[in-house]
């Protein structure tokens, strides 16, 4: 019960203030039912790190430009069930708006596919933020979005509409990135 309570409090803080710890807390939440000694030690280390962050303020400033910039990455087949972990972050004008570390819903057959799935999830979030900015500021004041990805295969898949022998198994929902690129927004 105490482990769950501490995890809940840390989750609230991490989601609001310190996205750098989101992967660590994601891993700790997988052991809510029966935390072992190593999980308590990891939780203690996380709390120790968070204590060093107390008093470190966040600067809130006017954005330099109204542009959504996103970073996407994945950790291929690292979980016990061999599913990959996606990590995505978006900023608007230099301020972090969204960040997540989440296990993917299906098992990917390659690191390229895992990165492509993570990028598709990020594209959905960027589309939402872009539409919100367009509604608030007007389309003439908002710059096109940018996505940073480090996997050449995933970048190639996102730019090409051709479905090959090795990529036809990828679910249609992950091809959302292509729609975002085609709209140039």
C-alpha positions in Angstrom: 0.0 0.0 0.0 2.8 2.4 0.9 4.6 1.6 -2.4 1.5 2.4 -4.4 1.0 5.7 -2.5 4.6 6.8 -3.2 4.3 5.9 -6.8 1.1 7.9 -7.2 2.6 11.0 -5.7 5.7 10.7 -7.8 3.6 10.1 -10.9 1.8 13.4 -10.3 5.0 15.3 -9.9 6.7 13.6 -12.9 3.7 14.3 -15.2 3.5 18.0 -14.2 7.2 19.0 -13.6 10.0 16.6 -14.5 9.5 14.5 -17.6 13.0 13.2 -17.4 11.9 10.6 -14.9 8.9 9.3 -16.9 10.7 6.1 -18.0 11.9 5.2 -14.5 8.5 5.7 -13.0 6.9 3.7 -15.9 9.2 0.8 -15.0 8.4 1.1 -11.3 4.6 1.0 -11.9 4.9 -2.4 -13.5 5.5 -3.8 -10.0 2.6 -2.3 -8.0 1.2 -5.7 -7.0 4.3 -7.2 -5.5 7.3 -4.8 -5.2 10.5 -6.5 -4.3 13.5 -5.2 -2.4 15.2 -4.1 -5.7 12.0 -2.1 -6.6 12.1 -0.3 -3.2 15.8 0.5 -3.7 15.1 1.9 -7.2 12.2 3.9 -5.7 14.6 5.3 -3.1 17.1 6.3 -5.7 14.4 8.1 -7.7 13.2 9.9 -4.7 16.8 10.9 -3.9 17.1 12.3 -7.4 13.9 14.2 -7.2 15.0 15.8 -3.9 18.0 17.3 -5.8 15.4 18.9 -8.2 13.5 20.7 -5.4 13.9 24.5 -5.8 15.1 24.2 -9.4 12.6 26.5 -11.1 11.1 26.4 -14.5 11.4 29.5 -16.7 8.2 30.6 -18.3 8.9 32.9 -21.2 7.2 34.1 -24.4 7.7 31.6 -27.2 10.2 32.5 -29.9 8.0 31.1 -32.6 4.8 29.2 -32.8 6.2 25.9 -34.1 5.6 22.4 -32.7 8.8 20.5 -32.6 8.8 16.8 -31.7 11.4 14.2 -30.8 10.7 10.5 -31.1 12.7 7.4 -30.0 12.1 3.8 -29.0 13.8 1.1 -27.1 13.4 -2.1 -29.2 12.1 -5.2 -27.5 13.4 -4.4 -24.0 10.4 -5.3 -21.9 9.8 -8.8 -20.6 7.0 -9.4 -23.1 9.4 -8.2 -25.9 7.3 -5.1 -26.7 9.2 -1.9 -27.4 9.0 1.3 -25.4 8.2 4.6 -27.1 9.5 7.9 -25.9 8.1 11.2 -27.3 8.5 14.8 -26.4 7.0 18.0 -28.0 7.8 21.6 -27.5 6.2 24.9 -28.7 8.5 27.8 -28.7 11.1 26.0 -26.6 8.7 25.0 -23.8 8.0 21.4 -23.2 4.3 20.7 -23.8 4.1 16.9 -23.9 6.3 14.0 -23.0 5.7 10.3 -22.6 7.4 7.0 -22.1 5.0 4.2 -22.9 5.1 0.5 -23.8 3.9 -0.2 -27.4 0.7 -2.2 -27.8 2.2 -4.8 -30.1 5.5 -6.6 -30.7 7.6 -5.1 -33.5 9.7 -7.2 -35.8 12.5 -4.7 -36.1 14.0 -1.6 -34.6 12.8 0.3 -37.7 9.3 -0.7 -37.1 9.5 0.2 -33.4 10.8 3.6 -34.3 8.1 4.1 -37.0 5.3 3.1 -34.5 6.7 5.7 -32.0 6.9 8.3 -34.7 3.3 7.6 -35.7 2.1 8.1 -32.1 4.1 11.4 -32.0 2.5 12.5 -35.3 -0.9 12.1 -33.8 0.0 14.3 -30.8 1.7 16.9 -33.1 -1.4 17.1 -35.3 -3.6 17.8 -32.2 -1.2 20.5 -30.9 -0.9 22.1 -34.4 -4.7 22.3 -34.8 -4.9 23.8 -31.3 -2.3 26.5 -32.2 -4.1 27.2 -35.5 -7.3 27.7 -33.7 -5.8 30.0 -31.0 -3.3 32.1 -33.1 -4.5 31.6 -36.7 -2.8 29.6 -39.4 -0.9 32.6 -40.7 1.1 32.9 -37.4 1.9 29.2 -37.0 5.0 27.6 -38.6 5.0 24.0 -39.9 5.8 21.3 -37.4 9.2 19.4 -37.2 9.8 15.8 -36.1 13.3 14.6 -35.2 13.9 10.9 -35.6 17.3 9.0 -35.4 16.4 5.8 -37.4 17.1 6.1 -41.2 14.7 3.2 -41.9 11.8 4.9 -40.1 12.5 8.2 -41.8 12.5 6.4 -45.2 9.2 4.7 -44.4 7.6 7.9 -43.3 8.5 9.7 -46.6 7.6 6.9 -49.0 4.0 5.6 -49.5 5.1 2.3 -51.0 4.3 -0.7 -49.0 7.0 -3.4 -49.5 7.2 -7.1 -48.6 8.8 -6.3 -45.2 6.5 -3.4 -44.2 3.0 -4.6 -45.3 2.3 -6.1 -41.8 2.6 -2.7 -40.1 -0.9 -1.6 -39.0 -2.6 1.2 -40.9 -2.9 3.3 -37.8 0.8 3.8 -37.7 0.9 5.3 -41.2 -0.6 8.5 -39.7 2.8 10.1 -40.1 2.5 10.0 -43.8 -0.8 12.0 -43.7 1.0 14.6 -41.5 3.8 14.9 -44.0 1.4 15.1 -46.9 -0.5 18.0 -45.3 2.8 19.8 -44.6 1.5 20.9 -41.3 
